[in-house]
Amino acid sequence: MKKTILLLSIFFSFSLFSVGALAQENEDALSSPIPSPDDERIKEQVQERIENVLQAADEEKKGALVGTLKSIANSTLTVETESGEAQVKTDDEVIILNPDKDEIELGDLSIGSKIIAMGYTESQTTLNTKRIIVIEEFQAPETEVVFGVVTDISQEEKVLTIKHPKNETVYMIEVKSQTTITKKVDEEIEEIDFSDIEEDDRLVVVGIPGENGEKMVTADLIRVVTNQTPSEISAPEEE
């Protein structure tokens, strides 16, 4: 009997403790703040600002330079730019393209080559490059001025045949859509069409000569000078 009473007392005490602990747990849960939609929105805005700042920092580090390759030491290139020498660092992931846009190796670069390097600036004179493009030096094409009388006109191909009146040199004149054709009309220089040129017209042609000594000129400017000699024609003004 005493044993039974003791067991009931222990069970009753444990039940009271469990109920009290559960009540305390529920009270703690109720007292904990529940995140509101405004709080979540603020967190998202803060995170977005952080990402924007980091992205802006990366953008500021991006850089590029153009110059002439002077030397290669290990994986670093020394490039002469308009503002002085710069160091271009490379790694195994760098992409190098030749003028034909074919991918080449670092060892294929030639000293004296003109290059464009793109990557991230480490300092004012150091670039960690991700891409290098070898470019060809721009050379202004030679310009030739020829004079002659129109002996044949190909309207379809837009090609004129002219012959110099004294030395009888024959030139083929190729006319492009960008070619400017002018003629003096009533003391005014007017722009005309290719179809307005006629046989026996005298022309002064300024253009790019053909390769390998060919008597072919790609015309930039044609001046119809029917009643004038070349010495009477002033050079066209540069725009």
C-alpha positions as a LaTeX table, in Angstrom:
\begin{tabular}{lrrr}
\hline
Residue & $x$ (\AA) & $y$ (\AA) & $z$ (\AA) \\
\hline
Met1 & 0.00 & 0.00 & 0.00 \\
Lys2 & 2.76 & 2.43 & 0.93 \\
Lys3 & 4.57 & 1.48 & $-2.25$ \\
Thr4 & 1.51 & 2.32 & $-4.32$ \\
Ile5 & 1.10 & 5.70 & $-2.64$ \\
Leu6 & 4.79 & 6.48 & $-3.28$ \\
Leu7 & 4.49 & 5.66 & $-6.98$ \\
Leu8 & 1.39 & 7.83 & $-7.32$ \\
Ser9 & 3.20 & 10.74 & $-5.66$ \\
Ile10 & 6.14 & 10.44 & $-8.05$ \\
Phe11 & 3.83 & 10.25 & $-11.09$ \\
Phe12 & 1.85 & 13.28 & $-9.93$ \\
Ser13 & 5.03 & 15.33 & $-9.36$ \\
Phe14 & 6.41 & 14.41 & $-12.82$ \\
Ser15 & 3.11 & 15.38 & $-14.46$ \\
Leu16 & 3.15 & 18.79 & $-12.81$ \\
Phe17 & 6.76 & 19.35 & $-13.94$ \\
Ser18 & 5.95 & 18.36 & $-17.55$ \\
Val19 & 2.92 & 20.65 & $-17.69$ \\
Gly20 & 4.98 & 23.53 & $-16.29$ \\
Ala21 & 7.81 & 22.99 & $-18.78$ \\
Leu22 & 5.37 & 22.81 & $-21.70$ \\
Ala23 & 3.65 & 25.99 & $-20.57$ \\
Gln24 & 7.01 & 27.78 & $-20.30$ \\
Glu25 & 8.01 & 26.58 & $-23.78$ \\
Asn26 & 4.74 & 27.85 & $-25.26$ \\
Glu27 & 5.18 & 31.16 & $-23.47$ \\
Asp28 & 8.72 & 31.53 & $-24.86$ \\
Ala29 & 7.48 & 30.72 & $-28.35$ \\
Leu30 & 4.72 & 33.29 & $-28.09$ \\
Ser31 & 7.11 & 35.94 & $-26.79$ \\
Ser32 & 9.64 & 35.40 & $-29.70$ \\
Pro33 & 9.24 & 38.07 & $-32.43$ \\
Ile34 & 7.76 & 36.85 & $-35.71$ \\
Pro35 & 9.51 & 38.36 & $-38.77$ \\
Ser36 & 7.18 & 40.74 & $-40.55$ \\
Pro37 & 6.99 & 41.18 & $-44.34$ \\
Asp38 & 8.61 & 44.60 & $-43.89$ \\
Asp39 & 11.62 & 43.02 & $-42.17$ \\
Glu40 & 12.05 & 40.56 & $-45.02$ \\
Arg41 & 11.79 & 43.36 & $-47.57$ \\
Ile42 & 14.45 & 45.38 & $-45.76$ \\
Lys43 & 16.79 & 42.39 & $-45.71$ \\
Glu44 & 16.30 & 41.90 & $-49.45$ \\
Gln45 & 17.01 & 45.58 & $-50.14$ \\
Val46 & 20.18 & 45.50 & $-48.03$ \\
Gln47 & 21.37 & 42.36 & $-49.81$ \\
Glu48 & 20.63 & 43.93 & $-53.19$ \\
Arg49 & 22.64 & 47.04 & $-52.27$ \\
Ile50 & 25.58 & 44.89 & $-51.18$ \\
Glu51 & 25.50 & 43.01 & $-54.49$ \\
Asn52 & 25.33 & 46.29 & $-56.45$ \\
Val53 & 28.32 & 47.69 & $-54.57$ \\
Leu54 & 30.35 & 44.53 & $-55.23$ \\
Gln55 & 29.38 & 44.57 & $-58.89$ \\
Ala56 & 30.32 & 48.24 & $-59.20$ \\
Ala57 & 33.69 & 47.50 & $-57.60$ \\
Asp58 & 34.33 & 44.78 & $-60.18$ \\
Glu59 & 33.36 & 47.14 & $-63.00$ \\
Glu60 & 35.79 & 49.76 & $-61.74$ \\
Lys61 & 38.60 & 47.20 & $-61.83$ \\
Lys62 & 37.99 & 46.30 & $-65.47$ \\
Gly63 & 40.51 & 47.78 & $-67.85$ \\
Ala64 & 42.18 & 47.53 & $-71.23$ \\
Leu65 & 45.24 & 48.87 & $-72.99$ \\
Val66 & 46.61 & 49.13 & $-76.50$ \\
Gly67 & 50.31 & 49.10 & $-77.23$ \\
Thr68 & 53.36 & 47.49 & $-78.78$ \\
Leu69 & 54.78 & 44.30 & $-77.29$ \\
Lys70 & 58.34 & 44.95 & $-76.10$ \\
Ser71 & 59.23 & 41.78 & $-74.19$ \\
Ile72 & 57.89 & 38.60 & $-72.59$ \\
Ala73 & 59.27 & 37.34 & $-69.28$ \\
Asn74 & 57.68 & 34.16 & $-67.94$ \\
Ser75 & 53.97 & 34.96 & $-68.18$ \\
Thr76 & 54.25 & 38.76 & $-68.03$ \\
Leu77 & 54.28 & 40.99 & $-71.09$ \\
Thr78 & 55.85 & 44.43 & $-71.20$ \\
Val79 & 53.82 & 46.68 & $-73.48$ \\
Glu80 & 54.70 & 50.19 & $-74.67$ \\
Thr81 & 51.58 & 52.36 & $-74.62$ \\
Glu82 & 51.04 & 56.05 & $-75.34$ \\
Ser83 & 51.36 & 56.79 & $-71.62$ \\
Gly84 & 54.44 & 54.63 & $-71.05$ \\
Glu85 & 55.32 & 51.03 & $-70.25$ \\
Ala86 & 52.75 & 48.70 & $-68.73$ \\
Gln87 & 52.92 & 45.16 & $-67.38$ \\
Val88 & 50.39 & 42.65 & $-68.67$ \\
Lys89 & 50.10 & 39.55 & $-66.50$ \\
Thr90 & 48.68 & 36.34 & $-67.95$ \\
Asp91 & 47.68 & 32.93 & $-66.63$ \\
Asp92 & 46.76 & 29.54 & $-68.07$ \\
Glu93 & 43.21 & 30.72 & $-68.83$ \\
Val94 & 44.16 & 33.74 & $-70.95$ \\
Ile95 & 42.73 & 33.76 & $-74.49$ \\
Ile96 & 45.03 & 35.09 & $-77.23$ \\
Leu97 & 43.76 & 35.77 & $-80.75$ \\
Asn98 & 45.76 & 36.64 & $-83.86$ \\
Pro99 & 44.55 & 39.20 & $-86.47$ \\
Asp100 & 42.52 & 36.44 & $-88.16$ \\
Lys101 & 40.76 & 35.76 & $-84.82$ \\
Asp102 & 42.42 & 32.34 & $-84.51$ \\
Glu103 & 43.41 & 31.31 & $-80.99$ \\
Ile104 & 47.18 & 31.11 & $-80.46$ \\
Glu105 & 49.59 & 30.44 & $-77.59$ \\
Leu106 & 51.60 & 32.96 & $-75.58$ \\
Gly107 & 54.78 & 31.72 & $-77.25$ \\
Asp108 & 53.35 & 32.60 & $-80.68$ \\
Leu109 & 53.40 & 36.33 & $-79.90$ \\
Ser110 & 56.08 & 38.31 & $-81.72$ \\
Ile111 & 58.01 & 41.21 & $-80.25$ \\
Gly112 & 56.87 & 44.41 & $-81.93$ \\
Ser113 & 53.31 & 43.21 & $-82.41$ \\
Lys114 & 50.48 & 45.62 & $-81.76$ \\
Ile115 & 48.11 & 44.18 & $-79.16$ \\
Ile116 & 44.94 & 44.95 & $-77.24$ \\
Ala117 & 44.88 & 43.51 & $-73.70$ \\
Met118 & 41.67 & 43.31 & $-71.66$ \\
Gly119 & 41.26 & 42.29 & $-68.03$ \\
Tyr120 & 41.36 & 43.76 & $-64.53$ \\
Thr121 & 43.65 & 46.54 & $-63.36$ \\
Glu122 & 45.99 & 45.75 & $-60.50$ \\
Ser123 & 47.54 & 49.22 & $-60.59$ \\
Gln124 & 47.90 & 52.08 & $-63.04$ \\
Thr125 & 50.63 & 50.21 & $-64.91$ \\
Thr126 & 49.65 & 46.58 & $-64.30$ \\
Leu127 & 46.84 & 44.62 & $-65.90$ \\
Asn128 & 45.77 & 41.08 & $-65.08$ \\
Thr129 & 44.62 & 40.17 & $-68.55$ \\
Lys130 & 41.97 & 37.68 & $-69.59$ \\
Arg131 & 42.06 & 38.32 & $-73.34$ \\
Ile132 & 44.73 & 39.51 & $-75.79$ \\
Ile133 & 44.07 & 40.40 & $-79.42$ \\
Val134 & 46.88 & 40.92 & $-81.92$ \\
Ile135 & 46.00 & 43.67 & $-84.39$ \\
Glu136 & 47.57 & 44.76 & $-87.64$ \\
Glu137 & 49.14 & 48.17 & $-87.94$ \\
Phe138 & 46.86 & 50.50 & $-89.84$ \\
Gln139 & 48.46 & 51.76 & $-93.02$ \\
Ala140 & 46.83 & 54.53 & $-94.96$ \\
Pro141 & 46.43 & 53.38 & $-98.57$ \\
Glu142 & 48.26 & 55.27 & $-101.27$ \\
Thr143 & 46.16 & 57.63 & $-103.33$ \\
Glu144 & 46.56 & 58.04 & $-107.07$ \\
Val145 & 45.29 & 60.86 & $-109.28$ \\
Val146 & 44.70 & 60.04 & $-112.95$ \\
Phe147 & 43.34 & 62.02 & $-115.88$ \\
Gly148 & 41.74 & 60.73 & $-119.03$ \\
Val149 & 38.96 & 60.76 & $-121.59$ \\
Val150 & 36.08 & 58.31 & $-121.18$ \\
Thr151 & 36.23 & 55.68 & $-123.92$ \\
Asp152 & 33.84 & 53.08 & $-122.48$ \\
Ile153 & 31.15 & 52.91 & $-119.79$ \\
Ser154 & 29.82 & 49.75 & $-118.15$ \\
Gln155 & 26.61 & 50.81 & $-116.45$ \\
Glu156 & 25.97 & 47.40 & $-114.92$ \\
Glu157 & 29.40 & 46.92 & $-113.32$ \\
Lys158 & 29.90 & 50.67 & $-112.84$ \\
Val159 & 33.32 & 50.60 & $-114.44$ \\
Leu160 & 34.74 & 53.35 & $-116.63$ \\
Thr161 & 37.55 & 53.05 & $-119.16$ \\
Ile162 & 39.56 & 56.24 & $-119.64$ \\
Lys163 & 42.61 & 57.02 & $-121.79$ \\
His164 & 45.17 & 59.71 & $-121.13$ \\
Pro165 & 45.06 & 62.08 & $-124.14$ \\
Lys166 & 48.87 & 62.40 & $-124.41$ \\
Asn167 & 50.58 & 59.18 & $-123.31$ \\
Glu168 & 47.50 & 57.06 & $-124.15$ \\
Thr169 & 47.70 & 55.14 & $-120.86$ \\
Val170 & 44.42 & 53.29 & $-120.31$ \\
Tyr171 & 42.88 & 53.04 & $-116.84$ \\
Met172 & 39.92 & 51.07 & $-115.56$ \\
Ile173 & 37.99 & 53.15 & $-113.02$ \\
Glu174 & 35.90 & 51.21 & $-110.50$ \\
Val175 & 33.04 & 53.26 & $-109.04$ \\
Lys176 & 31.60 & 52.38 & $-105.62$ \\
Ser177 & 28.47 & 53.55 & $-103.86$ \\
Gln178 & 30.67 & 55.85 & $-101.72$ \\
Thr179 & 32.30 & 57.47 & $-104.76$ \\
Thr180 & 31.56 & 61.19 & $-105.09$ \\
Ile181 & 31.05 & 62.41 & $-108.66$ \\
Thr182 & 30.95 & 66.14 & $-109.37$ \\
Lys183 & 30.69 & 68.43 & $-112.38$ \\
Lys184 & 30.86 & 72.16 & $-112.93$ \\
Val185 & 27.45 & 73.43 & $-114.01$ \\
Asp186 & 26.82 & 77.17 & $-114.51$ \\
Glu187 & 29.92 & 78.07 & $-112.52$ \\
Glu188 & 28.78 & 75.84 & $-109.64$ \\
Ile189 & 30.19 & 72.46 & $-108.63$ \\
Glu190 & 27.30 & 70.02 & $-108.41$ \\
Glu191 & 27.16 & 66.36 & $-107.47$ \\
Ile192 & 25.92 & 64.10 & $-110.26$ \\
Asp193 & 25.15 & 60.40 & $-110.74$ \\
Phe194 & 27.23 & 57.74 & $-112.45$ \\
Ser195 & 24.64 & 57.60 & $-115.23$ \\
Asp196 & 25.34 & 61.28 & $-116.03$ \\
Ile197 & 28.87 & 60.48 & $-117.22$ \\
Glu198 & 29.15 & 60.24 & $-120.99$ \\
Glu199 & 31.77 & 59.03 & $-123.45$ \\
Asp200 & 34.36 & 61.66 & $-124.39$ \\
Asp201 & 33.95 & 63.34 & $-120.98$ \\
Arg202 & 37.26 & 64.28 & $-119.45$ \\
Leu203 & 37.71 & 63.05 & $-115.90$ \\
Val204 & 40.06 & 63.65 & $-113.02$ \\
Val205 & 39.91 & 60.60 & $-110.75$ \\
Val206 & 41.24 & 60.37 & $-107.20$ \\
Gly207 & 41.33 & 56.89 & $-105.73$ \\
Ile208 & 43.17 & 53.78 & $-104.60$ \\
Pro209 & 45.45 & 52.19 & $-107.21$ \\
Gly210 & 45.24 & 48.51 & $-108.03$ \\
Glu211 & 47.77 & 45.98 & $-106.79$ \\
Asn212 & 50.82 & 44.77 & $-108.73$ \\
Gly213 & 50.89 & 47.79 & $-111.00$ \\
Glu214 & 47.45 & 47.17 & $-112.50$ \\
Lys215 & 45.96 & 50.19 & $-114.23$ \\
Met216 & 42.87 & 49.92 & $-112.07$ \\
Val217 & 41.76 & 52.68 & $-109.73$ \\
Thr218 & 38.98 & 52.42 & $-107.15$ \\
Ala219 & 37.56 & 55.92 & $-107.23$ \\
Asp220 & 36.93 & 58.03 & $-104.15$ \\
Leu221 & 36.28 & 61.18 & $-106.17$ \\
Ile222 & 35.53 & 61.79 & $-109.85$ \\
Arg223 & 35.46 & 65.29 & $-111.29$ \\
Val224 & 33.99 & 65.72 & $-114.77$ \\
Val225 & 36.08 & 68.44 & $-116.47$ \\
Thr226 & 34.95 & 68.40 & $-120.08$ \\
Asn227 & 36.34 & 71.81 & $-120.97$ \\
Gln228 & 39.26 & 71.93 & $-118.55$ \\
Thr229 & 42.73 & 70.47 & $-118.32$ \\
Pro230 & 44.05 & 68.82 & $-115.15$ \\
Ser231 & 46.22 & 71.85 & $-114.34$ \\
Glu232 & 43.08 & 73.97 & $-114.10$ \\
Ile233 & 41.46 & 71.70 & $-111.53$ \\
Ser234 & 42.01 & 72.56 & $-107.90$ \\
Ala235 & 42.46 & 69.70 & $-105.48$ \\
Pro236 & 39.25 & 68.76 & $-103.64$ \\
Glu237 & 38.99 & 70.16 & $-100.15$ \\
Glu238 & 39.33 & 67.67 & $-97.32$ \\
Glu239 & 36.33 & 67.41 & $-95.05$ \\
\hline
\end{tabular}
